[in-house]
Amino acid sequence: MRGYGSRAYRVREWVLEQARAGRLRAGDRLPDPHALASALGVSLLTVQRALSQMAAEGLVTRRRRAGTFLADAVRELYPAAPLRIALLLPKSMGDVNADFYLGNLYQGIQQALAECEATLAWYDYETLHQAGLEGVAGALAIAPPLSRLHELQQLNARVPVVVVGAAAALWGIDSVACDNETPMYESVQRLAQLGHRRIVGLFADLDALDTQERLQAFCRAASEARLNAWHTLCAYDTFQLEPTLQQQLLNLLRLPRDQRPTAVVAGGFYMAMGALQAAHALGLRVPEDLSVIGFDDPPAAAFTAPPLSTYRQPLQAMGKSAVQHLLRLIQFGRAPEPLLQRMPTPYIERRTVAPIIFE
């Protein structure tokens, strides 16, 4: 096109392609000229020339010290199509209306999506390699299994991916998660300060990134606290203790009074429920004979007998923040280093924790 030159024309076509794909919309700010030059392999002077020509065409507006913005004229050329975002999750996670974890994340996701024109396309990790994900502008990966991270890395090379609920920055993927480590570490410290010297850690789904974070933090804290004895029991099922694991916990709680565990730290709500059921089956009083600390705070946690002391994940806030970050990635591209945003996980004290009264 007259006045551009081949390299500057490449810049113009890149900007218009973003508009065609819906990644840039009228009124959006274009990436910084230096970032454009680096991404497209052209000089800064070439970018400036292209932007000046586009401004003359009415395709962009340039504002001193504010940047360059896509003009309304582009809307007539390319009416904005809704962004299509993939939502990836395990098959086992359940129904959005029935699963407390997914349901609250989804509410936050929907709140953020209501502020823009975007649609969700649902996929599960088990069939991700078959899905193709053609036409998606980005993906939200909910609680990804460790065994699927390689596939997520491959997808992240094509479109932006944000992991929700766990830290995947070591794999080069942006992440928005609660603080999985501090609650486990603090739980052991809190119990040790109350005189507990024999503690069990109950965890579920070792293929989950967040479980690995919680398990490692528990083990580190137990080692540093120099406990007399500590055990870790790990379930395959997120929603219940399998019979074998339940029997292992019961066997530990049947030990003589001066040897049995006096506390359980659970890496999930259903694991905490399993600990309460085991104590009830053996006639142990909670918290007098056995203290229990959970993780997750569904409404049912306030109605266990006794009400469960636990940590509360900011699920809606995580979902909303993950969408907002993904939209920024789609519009402006990735930063040199992957983001890891950790959100506070507050402790909700109820009535399942007490000082040790015997040794």
N, C-alpha and C positions, 0 to 999 in steps of 0.2 A: 504494500500500500504506500502511496506517495507520501514522502516525508518521514518514513519510518526507517527503512533499511532492514535487512533480514533479522539481525539480532534484536533490534527494538520491537520488530513485529512479533517475535517470539514472546516478549513480555506482554504485549497486547493480547495475544491469543491465550496465554496462560490465565490472565485476569478474566477474560470472557469465558473461558472454560470453567473457571470457578463459579461464575454466575450461571452458566448453563446447568451445572451439576447441583446448584443450590447451596454450595458451600460459601458463596458470597452473595449478599442481597443488597438491594438499594439502601444506601445509608451506612453500610458497613465500612469500617476503616480497612484499607489494604495493609498488608504487612509492610514493615519498615523497608525503605529502598535498599539498605545494606543487606537485609535478609533476603529480599527478592533477588538481588544480584548474586548472592551466594548460592541460593537454591537453583537458579536458572543457568548458572555458569556464564554470566555476562558481567560487564563492568558496571560500576555505579553510574557512570556517565550515560551508558546505554539505557539503564532503567529510568534515569531522570528524563532523557530525551523521549522515551516511550510514554511516560506519564504526562509530559507536556503536550504531546500530540493527542493523547486520549482526552486531555482536558479541552483541547481545541475542538475535538469532535463532540464534546458534551457527554462523554462516557464516564468521566470522573470529575470530581471537584477537588481542588487543592487548597488547603487552609494553612496559612502560615503558623508554624509551631504546633499544629494539631494533627497534620498528616494528610493523606489522600483518601478520598471516600468515593465509593461507587455511586454514580449519579442515578437519579430516577429514570433517566432515559433507558438504562439497561433493563428496567422492568418491562418496558414495551417490547424490547428485543427478545428477552427470555423471561416470561412469566415464571415466578418462583414456584417450583415444585416442592412439596413437603420433603424435608430430609427423612431418610429412612435409616433408622438406628436398630442394630441387632441387639437383642437381649439374650445373653447366653447363660444357661444355668443347668445344674445337674438334674437328671430325670427324677432322682429321689427327693428333690426339694418339695414337691407337692404342689397343691393348688394355691393360687395367689390369694384366694378368699379364705382358705383354711390354715395356711402356714403363717404363724406369727412373724417369723423372720422375714420371709419373702413378702408377705402382705404389707409390712411397714416400710420395707425398702421400696416397694412398688408405689406406695403412696407418695413418698418423697420424689421418686422418679417422675410420676405423673404431675406433681406440683411444678417441677421445673419444665417439663415438656409443655405445660399449659401456657408458658410464657413465650413459646416459639411455635412455628409450624413444623412439626415432626411427627413421625409415626414409628411405632415399635414393631419389629418382626422377631418372634420368639424362636429360639433354637436351643437344643440341648447339646452338651459337650459330646455325648456318646455318638451323635450323628453329624458332628461339625465337619468332619472331613468329606462328607457327602453333600453338604448343603450348598457349598459354593459361595454363599453370601453375596451374590451379584447385586449391585445396585445400592448396597448399604454405604453410608458415609462414615460410619464409625460403629463401635460396639462397646456395650457394657457387659463385663464378665463377672457374674455373681459367684462368689465363693468357689473359685476354680480349683479342681483337683490338681495335685502336683503332676499327675500323669498326663495332663492335657496342656501343660505350660508350653511345650514345644509347638503345638498347633497354634496356641495364642501368639507366640512369638512370630510365627509365619504370617498370621493374620495381621499382626501389628506392623509388619513390613509393608502391607498394602493400604490399610486404613487405620486411623487412630483407635486404640483400645484402652479402656480404663477398667482396671480390676476394682471390684467393690467388695469390701469386707476383709481383705487380706493384703499383705504387702508383697508386691511382685516387682519392685524396683530392681532387685538383683537380676531379674530376667529382662530388664530394659523396658518394662511396661509400667505406665503411670498407674497409681493406685490411690484410692480413697478408702480408708479403713478406720475402725475403732482402734483404740490402744489395746491390743490383745495381750501384751507382755506385762505391763504394770499391774493389772488386777491379779494375775497369778503370783507375781512376786510379792505384792502387798499382802495377799491372802496368807501366804506362808509366814511373812513377818508378823502380821497381826496375830496369828494363832500362836506363834512362838513367844511373843510378848505376853500372851495370856497363859503361858505355861505348858502349851502342848508340845510334846517331844516325839510323838508318833503320829504321822499324817499320811493319808492316802490321797493320791491324785487320780481322779477319774476322767477319762477323755474318750472322745468318739471320733471315728473316721480319720485315721492317720493319713489318708491321702489328701486331706484338706489342708491348705496353706495355713489357715487361721489356727487349726488344731496344733500344727507343728510349732507355731509361735507360742501358744499357751503351754504346751508340754515342755518345751525347752526352758521357758521362764520359770515354771514350777520346779524343774530339776535343778536349775541354777540356784534358786532361792533356798531349796531344801538342803543343798550341799553347803551353801554359805552359812546357813543357820545351825549347822552341825547337829542335826536332829539325831535322836537315839535310833530311830528307824523311820524310813519312808518308802512308800511303794507307789508304783504307777500301774494302773489297770486301763487298758485301751479297748474300747468296743468298736465293732465294725458298723453297727447301726447307730445312727444319730438319735433315734427316738426311744431307745430302750436298751437295757443291759441284756445281752444274750445270756441264756442259761448258764453257760460255762463261766462267764465273767461274774455273773451274779453269785454263783457258788464260790468263786475265789474271794469275793468281798465278804460273803457270809463267813467263810473259813477264817479270814483275818479278824472279823469282829467276834468270833467265838473263842479267840485265844484267851488265856487267863488275864485277869483284870490288869495285872502289871505289865502285860505284853501287848495287849490289843491296841489298835489305833484309837486315838481320842478325837480325831477330826478328819473330815473329808473335804478336799477342795475339788469341785467339779468344774470341768471345762465347758459345761452346757447345762441348760435347764433340766433336760430329761435325765442327765447323769445325776444331778442333784436329787431329782425325784427318786431315782433308783436307790440312792444312799438313804433317803428317808424311809423308803419301803423296807430296806434291809434292817435298819435299826428297829422299826416297828415289829418286824417278823421275829426278832430276837429279844424283844422286850426291853430294848435300850431306850433310855430317855434322851430326847433332843431338846435342849443342848447340854443337859447335865452330864450325860454319859458320852455323847457324841456331838460335836459341833459340825455344822455343814455350811459351806459357802458355795454359792452357785455362780453361774455366768449366764446372762440374759434375764430379762425381767418382764415376761408376759403377765397379763392380769392375774393368771392363776398363781403366780409366785406369792402374792399377798394372801392367798387363801389356803396354802398348805398348812399342815398341822405339825409344828407351829409355823407361822409365816416365815418364808425363806429370806435370809440375808443373801444378797446377790449383787452382781454388777450389771448395770443397764447400758446396752449399746444404743447409741444415738442413731437408730436405723433410718428414720425419715430424713434426718439431716444428712446422713451419708449418701442416701439415694439422690437427694436434691443436689448436693455438692458434686457428686460424680457426673451427673448430667451437665451441670454448668461447666465443669472442666472439660468434658468431652466436646461440648459445643465450641469452646475456645480453641481446642486442638484442631477441630474441623475447619475453623475459620482462619486461624493464624499459624497453624503448624506446631510441631513439637519443639520443646526446648532441648538444648544439648543434653541435659541430664534428666532422667525420668523423675516425675514428681512422686513423692510419698507424703500424702496428707493423712496424719493421724488425728482422730477426733477423740476428745476425752470420754472415758468410760466410768461414770461415777459409781461409787459404792452405795447401795441402798441397805441400810442397817435395819434388820427386823429382829427376829427372836430365835435364830438357829445357831448363834455363836455365844459362848460363855467361857469364863476362865476355867482352867482345869481345877478340879476339887480333890483329886487324889493322885498319888504316884506309887 
